[in-house]
Amino acid sequence: MEDSGVDGTYAQELHQKQVRELLNKEKIKLWLPPYTNEDGSRGESPKELITRYSQDLQITQEAVSGIIETLRVHALHKLAEREKYKKSGLALLKIKMTGQATSAGKMQQISLEMSLDVEGKELRDMISHQVSLPPEQLKLICQGRVITNEGTLAAQGLKHGSQMMGLCLSVTQAEAAKQQEDVNRMMDTRKAAELLSDKAETDDYDIQIADQSGRPLNLPSAEKKALTLAMTLHEKGRAALKKKEHGRALLLLLEADKEFRKCRADILNAVDNYAVLCLDIVWCYLCLKNVEDLPDADSRLCASEECFQRTYGNNMERLMAVKGGSGTELALFMRLHLLQGIVAFHQHNTQQAGRLLRRAEEELQRLTVDGDKLAQVMQMGFKEREGRLALRVTNGDVEASVQYIMKKREEKKAIGEKVEEERRKKKIQKTLGSTAKGDKVNVDTYEMLLAMGFRNGASAEALRQSNNDLSLALEVLQNHPELLDLPDPSPSSVPITDDMLAQVVSMGFESDMARNALQKHHGNIERAIEDLIKSGGVIQSPISESSSSSSSSSASSEGMHR
């Protein structure tokens, strides 16, 4: 990329960066003689050095001399600030305001001197006063983290000279952010965590988290909660991105980042969600024109690249071996290289920026789908999205695309059936209790006993007594025939529908008895009819059975204590 391809300001910044690198390489200290006199005034720069830099960088000697003087003054200014901080203990903080409230005018730059021992609220209140904006409409972000009201500035990682982004939110965005803060605060309380843990054990809250191939991951409950909350916040952030609400999106994405960091590295390595989150955060930085966070953007892009290469291979060779294609993932690499190119450009690494942007352009061209071929695939009854992805994977081969879609549908169905089967077994297992050793009753062994003709209650009790040993369980059933009359394990209540009642009543049984039988067998129509036939059509209400059982139990208990 030639210097002529950029504007004058960018060229000046580039030359200044190049001169600074040369000075640092030669360990030249501009605040010392001969560059600076004892009184702090401008000294003299060796002509040999200026001539050499001019030739190396292909710029005039006057330009080199001017850049050296600018860097010298800046170095003296930094030294003075550092000395002032040592004496006063007041750190200099720089804030660039951005967001909706400042979109009409030029971004406001604010410099504040304050102790790092104060809490975040005091800093936000001070900036709020300067920009004439309510504190609730102001968010402060430094090095990829939101500065909270609670906690000192030092504890939140701020230092002397820290640069921050002051994000100005609209009234509606501030309300949404406040609501999200309330939700997150609630999620952090012990009571809410316990409630969530209880819900996580129910089928209503049984969220399946899968790896890149779609296979479910078995995670500890605490990490499952963190990962679930992180992905939920990520999706909310992406929804805000689609609406171009970049400020609110960034807040949600940084909250997601905080939750992701609660998970172990090996768990994050199994999914590419965190790498995609990093791409979205960097995109927000660029949309908000927040070049102060280039170091954080650069480190996030490095993390994304490592994740993608580890998961898919440098040239997506692992992806091709596992999935047989690379449509969606190629789009991720294109986004990565585009963002890396933009960040490199702002860091004045023009050659690297040009290489990355050309690579992103090549990947974009590979992602482009022929409209006629897409129409052919859609005419066969497939959706536009799956047709587009399939054509990308198969390099535009219509026939291969159809086969690819069919294969993916079969794989998705198989994984769905497996997940559903695991959910079904988990639901049954909750009704079976634990063995004498404290292990959960094995559902597969339990269903083997059912297939042999044993009743549910007898099978469950036999496995509890035999610690899931099938042979011992059969012995228990043979030696204790009284177990065969045990009631079925009690699952969560199943609503008795009119359709269920109609099917049982149609067999000639009374409506009340039909309802009692269905309640007793938890909605199992076949078992209800079988029981009605055996009992001559009379079934006592499970509620009254439970009451009498409870009374009997109570009386028995009293007898034991007398």
N, C-alpha and C positions, 0 to 999 in steps of 0.2 A: 504494500500500500504506500503510495507516494505522498509526500507532504502536501503536494498540490491538491490532493483529494480531500483535504480537511480545511476548515476555516482558520483564520489568523489566530484566534484565541487558542484553539486546540493546538496549533503548531507551536505557539509560544509555550504552552504547558508541556508539550512533548520535549521541546529543547531544554526547558528548565529541569525536567526529570532526567534527561540524558546528562546534563552538566552535573547535577547532584550525584548521580551514580558514579561519574568519573572522579569527583571530589572525594566521595566516600571510599572508593577503591584505593585512592592514593593517601587516605587518612589525613586529608587537609582540613584544618580547623580554621574556618574563616573569621572566628571571633578573636583570634590571636594574631600578633605581628607575623608577617608584614601586611596582612590583609586589613587588620584593624589596629589603629594607634591606641596608646594607653588611655587617652581621653574618650575613646569610643568612636572617634571619627574615622572616616574612610582612609585606609592606607593605600598601598600599591600592590597590585597583583603582578607576579612575574610575567614579563612579555612572552617568554618562552612557553609558559603554560597556556596563555591565551591563544598564541599562534597554533600550538599543538591541538587544543580543543577545537579551534576553528576549522582546522584541516580534517580532523577526525569526524566532526559532526556536519561538515559541509555548510556551515553558517558563518556569517561575518564576525570579525574580531570585535567590532562594536557590540554585536548582539551577545557574544560570550561575556564581555566585560560587564554589560548591563545585567545579565543574569547572575553573575557572581556577586555583584553589589546587592541585588534583590535578596539573594540567599543569605548574604552576610547580615543585612539588616534584620531579616527574619530570625536568624540564629541568635542575634543579640536580644531581640524581643522575647524569644522563648526563654533565654537565660534569665532575663529580668523577671519574667512571670514566675519562673521556678524559685528564684530567690525570694520573691514576695510571698509565695506560698509557704516556704520554709519558715519565714518570720511571722506571718499572720495566721497561718493554718487555714486560710480561706482558699478553697480550690476554685479554679476558673472552669466553668462549664459553658459549653457552646451548644445552642439549640437552633436547629433550622426548622421553622414552622412550615407545615405543608397540610394539604387536605382541602376539603370543600370550602371552609371558611376563608381560605387564602387564595382560592383559585382565580378570583377576579384580578388580583394584583400580584405584585412581585413577592416571592417568598421572603418572609421576615427572618432576619438573623438576630438572635439574642445571645448576649454574653452575660453571665451572672457569676458573682463571687460569693461563695457560701461554704460553711463547714460541711464536711461529709458525714458528720455525726447527726445531722437533722434527718427526720423521716421524709419519705417520698411525698407525703401530703404537703409539707411546707414548700418544697420545690414546685409542685404543681400549682399551689395557690399563688406563689410569686409570679410564675409565668402567666397564669390566668389573669392576674392584675395587669400585667404589661400588655397583653394582647386583647384585653377587654372581652374575654370569653369566659363563660361559666366553667368552673373546674370540671364538672361532669362531662363537658364537651371537649375535654383535652386529655390526650393520652401521650405518654412519653415512652419512647423506645430507644434502648441503647444496646448495641451489640446483639441484636436479635432477641432481646428480652424486654417485656413491658415493665416499667418502673411502677411498683405498687405503692399505695398510700402508707401501708404498714412496713416497718423495717427501715433502717438507716440507709442513706445513699451508699455508704462504704460497704455495708452488708450486701447491697444489691449490685456490687461490682463497679460502681462509679469511682473514677480517679481524677486527679488534677489533669485538666486538659481534655476530659471526656467530651465527645461529640454525640449529640442526641438528635432524634427526630421528634418534633412536637407535632402530633397528629390532631388536627382540628376536625371534629365530627359535627355533622348536622344534628339538629334536635332529635330527629327520629333515629339516627345512627347511635346517638348517645343513649337513648332509651333502650335500644336493642342491646348495646354493649353492657348496660347496667343489668338488664335481665340475664344476660349470659354470665356476668360476674356472680349474680345471686345463685344461679344454678350451680356454677362451679364451686362456690363456697359451700353450698349445701352438700355437694358430692364429696367434699373434703371432711365433713363431720363424721365422727365414728358411728353415730346412730344411722345416718343415711347409708354409710358403707355396709352396715350390718343388714339393713333392709334390702339393699341392692344385692348383697350376697344371698339372702333368702330367695329373692326373685330370680337370681341367676340359676337357682336349682330347679325352677319350674319350667315347664315347656313353653309358657307364654314369653319367658325371657331368655329362652335358650338360643343365644346368638352363636352362630357358627362362624369361626374365623378360619380362613383357608390360606394355603400357600399359593404360589403363582400357578400351579397346575390345577388348583381348585380343590385340593384335598384338605379336609379339616385338620386343624392343629389342636392338639390337646394341651391346654395352658392352665397353669395355676390360677385360681379364682382372682387373686389380686391383680395379676398381670392381664388377665382377660378383661377385668373391669377397666384398667388403664387403657388397654388397646382399643376396647370398644368405645370408650369416651373419646379417645384421640381420633379415631376414624369418624365418629359422629361430628366432632368439631371440624375436622378436615372437610367433610362434605358440606357443612354449613358455610365454611369459608369459600369453597369452590362455587357454591350457589351465589354468594355475594360477589365473587369475581365475575361471574356471568352477567351480573347486573352492573358491572363496572364500579361497584362500591369498594374501591381498593383499600381505603382506610379501615373500614369495618372488616373486610376480608383478612387484612393483615393481622388484626387483633385476634380473630378466630383461629387463624393458622398458627400464630405464636402460642395460643392456648393449647392447640393440638400438639405442638412441638413439646410443650412442657409435660404433657401426659405420655407422649411417646418415650421421653427420656426416663420414665419410671420403669420401662421394660428392659430386660437384659438384652445385650447386644446380639446373642445368638437367636433370640426370638425375632428381633428386627431384621436380622439377616435372612429369615425365612420368608419375609414378605417385602415387596418393594414400595409399600405405602409411604414409609418415611422418606425414601428418596424422591418420590413424587411430591411429597409435602415440601421438601426443600426447594424444588423447582418452582412451586407455587409461591413460596415466600419471596424468592429472588425476583419473580415476575412482579410482585407487589412493590418491592423496593424500586424497581425500574419505572413502573407506572407512576409512582409517587415522586420520581426524580430524586431519590434519596441516595446520592453518590457517597454520602458519608459512611454508609453501611457496606461499601464495596468489600472490605475485608471479611465481614460476615457472609456476604453473598458469595465471595470466592471460596470460603471454607465449606459452605453448604453445597456448592456445585461440585467440589472435590468429593464430598461425602456421597453425593448422588452418583457420581461417575464410578466410584469404588463399588457401590452397591450394584449398579447395573452390570459392571464388568464381572463382578463375582457371581452374579446370578445368571447372566446371559452370555458371558464370554466377551472378549475384546471385539470380536467381529460377529457376535451373536451366534457363535457356533453351538454353545450349549442350548440356547433357545431353539435352534433348528433341530437339534437332536431330541429335545424333550417334547416340543410342541409341533414340530414340522413346519413352522412358519414364524414370521416376525412382524406382522402387520402393526399391531398396537404398540409393540415395544420399539419398533423403528421410529414411531412418532415421538416416543420418549427420548430417544437418542437425538432426534432432530431438535427437540426443545432444549435439551441439555447443551448441544453444541451452539445453538443460537444464543442462548443466555451466556454461555462461556465467551462467545465472540463479542457480545455487547459489553460484558464486564472487562474483557481484555482491552477493548477499545477505550473504555473510560480510564483504564489504568495505563493508557498510552503504550501498550504492547501491540503496536500496529501490525507487525508481521504475524504474530500469533492470532490476532483478531481476524485478519484476512483469511488465514488458513481455516479457522473454525467456522467462519461465516460461509466460506465456499463449501465446506463439508456439510453444513446445515442445508445449504441450497440443493446440493446433490441428493441428500436424503429426502428433501421435500419433493423433488422431482420423482423420486422412486415411489413416494406415497400418493402421487397423483393418479387417479383412476379414470380410465376411459369411460365417458358417459354412456356410450352405446352398449358397451359390455356390461355395465352396471344395470342398464335397462333390461338386457337379456336375462340376467340373473333374477331380477325382481319379477319379471314376467313368469318365472317358474314358481312364484309364490313365496319367495324369500324376502326378508326385510332389507331395507336399504343399508342399515348399519352392518349387518352380518355379510351382505353382499360386498360392501366396500372393503371390509376387513379381509374377506376371503380373496378378493382380486389382488389386494396388496400382497398377501402371503404367497399367492401362486403366480405373481408377476403377470397378471392379466389373463390367465388361462381360464376361460369360462367353464369348461368341463371340469377341470381340476378344482375350481372354486366351489362348484356344486357338491363335489365329493367331499371337499374340506368342510363345508357347512354341515353336511349330513353326519360326518364323523364327529364334529364338535357337538352337535345336538345329542348324539348317542352318548358321548362322554359325559356331557352335562347331565343327561338323564340318569346315567349309572351312578354318578356322584350324588345326585339328588336322592336316588333310591337308597344309597348307602347311608346318607345323612338321616333320612327319614327312618330307616331301620334302627339306627343308633338312638334316635330320639324315642322310638317306640319301646326299645328295650330299657332305656333309662326311665321311662314312665312306669313300666312294669316293675322295675327293680325297686322303686320307691315304695311299692306296696308290699314287698316281700320281707323287709326287715333285714336283720343281720344274723350271722351264724354264731355259734357258741364262742368262736374265737374273735368275734367282732368284725369279720369280713362281710361284705355285702353278698347276698345270695346270688349265685351265678344264674343269669337268665337263660343262657343256652342249656345248662343242665336241667333247669326247671322246666323248660319247654320239651326236653327229651322225655321227662316223666309224664308230661301231659300227653305226648304222642303215644305213650304206652297205655293210656287210658285212665291214669290217676287223676283225681280232682285237684283243683288249684290249691285249696287250703292244705290238703294232705301233702302235696308235693312240696309246697313251701316249708311246712313244718319239718318234713323229713330232711330237707337240705339244711335247714337251720341246725338240726340236731347232729347231722353227719358232717358239718363243715364243708359242704359242697361236694362231698365224695359220693358219686353216683351209686357205687356198689353198696356202701354203707346205708345210703338213703333207701335203697330197695329192701335191705334187711330190716330197717326201721319200720317200713310200711308193712312188711310181712309179719313182724313180731308184735306190732301194735295196730290191729285193725280198727281200733277206735279213732285213729287219726283220719280214717277215710271219710268220716262224717263231719270233719271240721269245715266251717264256712270258708268261702273264698276270701283271699286277701282283699282288704278294703282300699280301693283306689280313691282318688278324688271324685267327688260326686259327679254323676253324669245326668244331665237334664233329661227327663222322660218326655218325649215328644208325642203329639197326637198320632203321628204315623206309627210309632212303636206300639202304642196302645191298640190302635186299629188292627195291627197284624196279630197281636195276641188274642184280642177279643174275637177276631174272625175265626179262631179255632174253637169257639164255643165257651170261653171262660168269661166270668163277670168282670166288669170294668175295674172295680176296686181290687179284686184279687190279681188282675193283670198288672195293675200299677204296683202292688206290693211285690209281686214276683220280679218285675223289671227293676225296682229299687234294690231288691235283695241281690240281684245279679248284675247291678250297675249297667243296665241298658242292654245286656246281652239277651236278645230275643230268643235264641235257640235254647239257652240255659233256662230262661224263665218258663218257656212252654214245657220243657222236660220236667222241671220241678213241679209245675201245676198238675201234670199228668200223674206223677208219683204220689202227690199229696191229695189227689181227688179234687183238685180245683180250689183248695183252701190254703192260703198262705198268710201267715200272721205278718202284720206290718213290721218292717225292720226297725222302725222307731220304737215300737212297744217292746220288741225283742231286746233292743239295746237297753231300754229302761229297766226291764225285769232282770236283765243280766247285771246291770249296774247295782240294782237293789240286792240281788243275790250275793254279788261280790261284796257289797257293803256289810251285809249280815254275816257273811262268812268271816270277813275281816274282824268284825266285832267279836265273834265267837273265839277267834284266835287270841284276842287280847284280854279276854276275861280270865 
